[in-house]
Amino acid sequence: MFTAITDGVRVSVESSYLPEHSAPEDDRYAFAYFITISNEGEARVQLKRRHWIITDGNGKVEEVEGPGVVGEQPTLSPGETHRYTSGAVLATPVGTMEGTYEMHEAGGRVFQAEIPRFSLQMPGVMQ
């Protein structure tokens, strides 16, 4: 598991290869990632936006930005956790993802919570 903590917001990530959705002969490698966001701070926060940096095994970088996560903009009171699952498709059997969540505190402060860099890797392939 990969974890980062920014201003009381803990982001933990695990990933897995999805062979049933992959087609290596067509350079299509599908992965799922499982995110847990925990508010360990003192203030209520809302996740408003996401920014992903996705890098495949050839060094090709794709950036993805947008509102919320999987159609939601979750609000977390202190001690609360939000979990979601999403996915990515790469043209190589290995890669990485990392990024930030734009978090808004109830008092108006805005900060970027780090999403730690994590690996996307087909089993048996060295990165």
KETORFI-773246 format. One record per residue (C-alpha): x, y, z. Coordinates in steps of 0.001 Angstrom, whole numbers, padded with zeros to 6 digits, always signed. Last residue first. Layout:
# KETORFI-773246
XYZ;...
This chain:
# KETORFI-773246
+009480-002278-013736;+009807-006046-013885;+006935-008017-015384;+005744-011211-013658;+002457-009716-012518;+001320-006739-014640;+002333-003537-012903;+000675-000251-012052;+002847+001336-009404;+001974+004083-006970;+003008+007702-006572;+001282+009135-003507;-001874+011234-003942;-000950+014498-002252;-003646+016722-000784;-003661+020158-002433;-005013+022932-000227;-007963+025330-000006;-008903+027299+003123;-012537+028421+003262;-013407+027654+006891;-015112+024353+005943;-011854+023203+004381;-011638+022723+000627;-009438+019936-000755;-008023+019830-004258;-006850+016234-004682;-003355+015665-006001;-001376+013409-008298;+000335+010098-008802;+000171+007178-011222;+002866+004784-012371;+003532+002405-015230;+004039-001220-016198;+002556-003614-018766;+002616-000915-021483;-000165+000733-023529;-001930+001698-020298;-005552+001482-019175;-006602+003037-015884;-009146+002217-013224;-011353+003401-010410;-012314+002256-006940;-013601+004386-004095;-013276+004796-000355;-014167+007772+001858;-013150+007969+005513;-014394+010021+008475;-012412+010909+011608;-012797+014680+011193;-015733+015342+008867;-015322+014263+005273;-017199+015751+002326;-017177+013739-000890;-017277+015393-004311;-018674+012501-006329;-018844+011495-009992;-016046+008921-009814;-013813+011433-008009;-014429+015159-007837;-014221+017651-010674;-011620+017190-013376;-008001+016792-014320;-006146+014065-016197;-002497+014340-017195;-000876+011836-019548;+002847+011136-019567;+004643+008796-021981;+007765+007439-020263;+007736+004174-022214;+006526+002227-019168;+003464+004453-018863;+003159+007634-016812;-000168+008871-015427;-000258+012257-013688;-003646+012748-012056;-005321+015967-010908;-008539+015726-008898;-011104+018341-007900;-013558+019269-005110;-012710+016950-002208;-014502+018459+000787;-012970+018987+004206;-014283+019246+007787;-011608+020591+010104;-009476+018979+012856;-007367+016638+010748;-007264+012858+010326;-009667+012965+007388;-009207+009639+005623;-009132+009039+001858;-008943+005385+000795;-008266+004695-002883;-008430+001360-004709;-006811+001138-008113;-007809-001085-010990;-005519-001843-013917;-005965-002617-017604;-003106-003350-020025;-003781-002824-023721;-000831-003190-026090;-002984-005093-028634;-001353-008489-027980;-001435-007565-024279;-005246-007462-024334;-006443-006524-020845;-009926-006476-019316;-009854-010073-017988;-006200-009645-016980;-007052-006813-014549;-003821-005846-012765;-004143-004577-009208;-003602-001335-007328;-003514-000145-003723;-003699+003475-002626;-003780+005390+000662;-004552+009107+000996;-004384+010597+004499;-005726+014142+004918;-004395+015829+008056;-002598+018660+006274;-001123+016270+003692;-000548+012587+004458;+000718+010139+001818;+000281+006362+001579;+001179+003523-000831;+000000+000000+000000;
